[in-house]
Amino acid sequence: MRLPGALAAVALFIVASTICGVIVALGMRLTPELLRTTLASQEIRFAVALSLKCSLIALLIALLLGIPTAWLLAKHQLPGKVALSALLELPLVMPPLVAGLGLLLLFSRSMPGNLLVAGGLNLLFSQVGIVVAQAFVGTPVIIQTARAAFSSVDERYGKAAATLGASSTRIWFTIELPLASAGLAAGAVMAWSRALGEFGVTLLLAGATHMRTETLPMAIYLNLATGDTDLAIACAVILLLLAALMLFFIRLLAQRYW
């Protein structure tokens, strides 16, 4: 019995020390002066604002699409459910460059792209394209976590409410959704973090244009490409801090209310 415990402790140490090593390696290069210079930069302020705006809009879209889809998969037997589930989870394992190339071809000269352009909405190399790319990678995360959350809700609560005259809509909003809220919140954090740090899909669909489609990951890429390693590191630390603060906030809420 001692051997599995020792191996687990070694594994824990390796994982934790690697993560700490990454954080320390970034933090050691970030001086207070560099941080002040970075935060005073108009380019970085633009990148931070654009990253937050696009990722939050993408998260809202992912929640609006992912939660109902996850509930349907969790609570109903659908034809071809296994194949459908695999299809919906495919973006989770799809290489970002493949996903980006597919979206680029889909919205370039194909029928959906032409219809959107005719309606005044151009996804290519625009901030709208950033939102679409981030929503594409974030929605499967919501579907996967929300499906598990809804599956864990005991159906007896809904059946009891139905016998008392509650409609299916009321049961969903007052029973199923609140009981699944912890899992939904965790999924929202993961999807938002995934959207915030999205690079490959965004690069191909929206491009990396200075002060136009320059999110924080794009700022890291552009500054590395121009040889400004210090500014790229500062952007990486800011991105890491944003994700860590969001994770801490959700953990705090989970501890207090769930």
N, C-alpha and C positions, 0 to 999 in steps of 0.2 A: 504493500500500500504506500510505502514511502517513495518508491521510484516514480510513479505517476505524479505525485505531488512535487517532487524535485524537478521533473521535466517541465511541469506547468510553471513552476517558479522561474526556471531558466527562460522559457518562452516569454513569460510576462516581462522579465528584465530586458530581453532583447528588443521586444516591441516598444516598451516604454522608453528605453534609452535611445533608440533610433529616433523616435518622435522628439524627445528632448534635444537630441543632437541637431536635428533640423532647425528647431526653434532657436537654439543657442547660436548656431552657425549664422542664421539670419540676423539675430539680435546683436551679435558682436560687431557686425559691419555697420550697424545703424547708430550713429552718434546723435546726440541732441541737436547739434548744429545742422546735420544732414536732415533730420526730421523737420526742423523749423523751415529749412530751405524748401523741402519737398511740399510741406503744407502751404507754403506761401506761393508755390508755383501755380499759375493759372491753368496750365495743362493738367496737373494732378487734381486740382479741384474740379475741373471739368470731368476728368475720368471717374472720380469718386461719385460725383452727382449722377453721371450717366449710368454707372454700374448699379447704383441703388435704385434709380428710377426704372431702368429696364428690367432688372431682376425682380423687383416687386410687382411690376405689371405682369411679367412672365409667371410669377408665382400665383397671382390671382387667376390667370387663365388656366394654369395647371390645376388649381383647386376646383375651379368651376367645371372643368372637363373630367378630371381624375376622380373626384369623390363620387359623383353619380355612377361613373363606369365601374369603379371598385365595388360599390354597393350592389350593382346589378350582377357582377361576377360572383360576389360572395353569397348572395341570397337567392339566386335563381339558377336553375339548370338550363343552360342555353345550348342550342345545337352547335357542335364543334367547339365546345368550351375549352378543351385542352389546346387545340390549335389557335384559337382566338387569344388565349392567355399568353401563349408563346409569342404570337405576333405583337401583342401590346408590350411585352417585356423585351422585345428585340432591341430597341434603342439603348437599353442598359448595357448590352454587350457589343453593340455596333461600334466599330472604330469611329472616332469623331470626324476624321477626314472623309470617310465613306458617307456618313450621315450628312455632312456639309455639302459634299458633291451631289448627293441625291437631292437635297433641298434646292441647291443652285440650279440643277437641271429641271426640277419640278416647277420652279417659279421664274424661269428665264423666258423661254420661248414656247412653253407648252400652253395648253388651254387655261389652266388655273392662273398662270402668270399673266397671260394676255388679258384675261377677264379682270384681274386685279389692277393692272396698269390702266385699262379702260375706265375703271372706276376711280382712278386717281390715287391708287395705293401701290407704291413700288417697294417691294421687299428687298430688292437687290442693292447692296452697298448703301444701306440706310439704317437709321435707328430702329425702324419697324422690323427690319431683318434681324437685328439683335434680339428683339423680344421674341420673334418667332423661333429663332435658334435656341434661346434659353428655355422657352416653353416646351420645345420638342424634347429636350433632354430632361426637363424637370417633371413633365406629366407622368412618364412611366414610374418615376420614384413615388409620386403620390398614389398612383394606382396600386403599386405593390404594397406599400405600407398601409394604405387605407383598406385594402381588401383584407389584410390580416386583422386589422382593427375591427372591421364589421363582422368578420367570421367569428371573432371572440365574443360577440354580444349574444347573450342567451336569448333565443327566440321566444322563450316563455313569457318574457316581459311584454313583448309586442302582442302575443296572443291574449294575455290577460287584459291588456288595454283595449284590444279589439272587442272582447266580450262585454266591456263596459261602454262600448259605443264610439270609441276613438277611431277616426279615419286613418287610412294608411299614411296620409301626409302628416297628420298630427303625430302619429307614432314615430315617423322618421325624424321629425324635428325635435320632439320632446323626449324620446327614449333612445332610439338607435344612435343618433348623432351625438348626444351628450355622453353616452356610454363609450363611444369610440373616440372621444375627443383627445384623449392622451396619445393614442396612436396616430391620430390625424395631425396633432401638433408636432410630434416627432418627425412624421413624414414631411410636413411643411418646412421644418428646419433643414432637413437633408436636401429637399428639392430646391430651397432657396440658396443653400450653399453651393449646390451643383450649378445652379443658374449663375450665381455671382462669379464663380470661377471658370465658367465656360470659355473655351478658347478655340478649339479646332473647328467646330461647326460654325461659330460666329465668324471666324476668319474667312471661310469660303463663301458664306452667304452675305455677310455685311461688310467684309473687308476690314482693313486696319488703317483707316484714314485719320490723320492727325487732327484732333479737335473736332471730329465729326462722328466717327464710330469708334472712338478711342475709349474703351472701357479699361478698368484696371489691368486685366490680363493683357489687353492690347498695349497698354502703356509699358508693361514689363517687356513685352516683345519688341516694341519700337525702340525703347531705350537700350536694350541689349544689342539690337541691330546697329545702333549708332555708336556703340561703345560706351555709353553712360551707365556703367554697371551699378554705381552707387544709387542713382535714381531708380533703377530697376529693382534693386534690393529694397529701397524704401517703399516702393509701390507694393512689393510682395509682402512686406511686413504689415502695411495698412490693410491689405486684403485679408491677411491672416487674422489681424485684430478684429476686423468686422465680423468674420465668421465665428471667432471665439466669443465675442460679445453676444452675438445672437444665440449661440449654443448655451452660454451661461444664463441668459435671460430665460430661455425656455426651460432649462433645468430648474431654475428658481421657481418658475410658475408651476412646473410639474410637482415639485416638492411641497409647494404651499397649497395647491388646489386639487391635485390628483393623488 
